[in-house]
Amino acid sequence: MAVLILGGAGFVGLNIAETLLRTGETAVIFDRRQLPPAAKRAFADQPGECVEVVGDALEDGVLLSVLKEHQVDRMFCAAAVTAGPERDANAPRSILEVNLMAFTAALEAARDAGLTRVINVGSTAAYGSTAFGDKPLSEDLPAWPHNLYSTTKFASECITRRLADLWEMDLFSVRLSGVFGPWEVDSGLRDTLSPQMQASLIALKGGEATLRYRDMRDWTYSRDIADALVRLINTKERPYDVFNISCSAAWSTADWCEMLAGAYPDFSWRLAEENEEPTVNLHGDTDRQLLVSARLKEALGWSPDLKPERNFKDFKRWADAYGDYWMG
């Protein structure tokens, strides 16, 4: 049997695919976008089988046909438009089409194909303004989404929960913390790269990164995120319908910049002066609360750890091997 990743050529999708292939699974990558050449090279070295399908989940019957043809029994719904204010204002329908309509169409296809489990890959954004309250973010806190991305991610959870009940299917959602690491790229669907990737791209060019302030957030490595997701899709018992996935500990983009400076002599970083526009977007001027991953730990007996130095060494090895990934 196989696992399909809807949005498999995107940032998180590629990490999921890589992890599945590393464990010997068959990964069916379904995306509107072709698999990047660097990813094809990397995946060819893994023991699992990689199947690439370029298609659109909104086209009648296309995804269902793929699920049946490749004997898919599990699926990740990881396709999303990570929209910022400009896209909210100028292209709201395109956001809803991907984040809700294509998502719901994918669930219908999963039902009709008889899949055994589907994970809705969601986001911390679903918490909305609750994320900036006075409590760490556990899954039972109320959500107050405030933009189209957060609204659609929370709505996708509600859709997942409702259809799981109606169809008596194993459908559930996860909320990812801020993700950084290998396979991140501007695909046209992510309006802002992670601060770590922004700084890394500056380092590769030998430039200077400036930060508005020293942020403190639970930035979580993409390969740890993928590890958690693959464990969840294969675990026998899952006692909840929503799981946070995070290292659940705060650290700073400034720490990443320090490690970059040690590896790239022509790179430097500093805090921006007053009224100076920083070169690294920290995704806001205020740090949100940390995600609590107790449910994940209960379900798996494991959750991601905070290991920036280990992650940097791994990222550097990946960047050295697949630097052409950013060249398109």
Secondary structure, DSSP 8 states (H G I E B T S, - for coil): -EEEEETTTSHHHHHHHHHHHHTT-EEEEEESS---HHHHHHHHTSSS-EEEEE--TTSTTHHHHHHHHTTEEEEEE----B--HHHHHH-HHHHHIIIIIIHHHHHHHHHHHT-SEEEEEEEGGGGBGGGGSSS-B-TTS--B--SHHHHHHHHHHHHHHHHHHHHT--EEEEEE--EESTT----SSBSS--HHHHHHHHHHTT-EEEESS---B--EEHHHHHHHHHHHHH-S----SEEEES--S-B-HHHHHHHHHHH-TT-EEEE--TT---SS--SSSS----B--HHHHHHHS------HHHHHHHHHHHHHHSGGGGG-
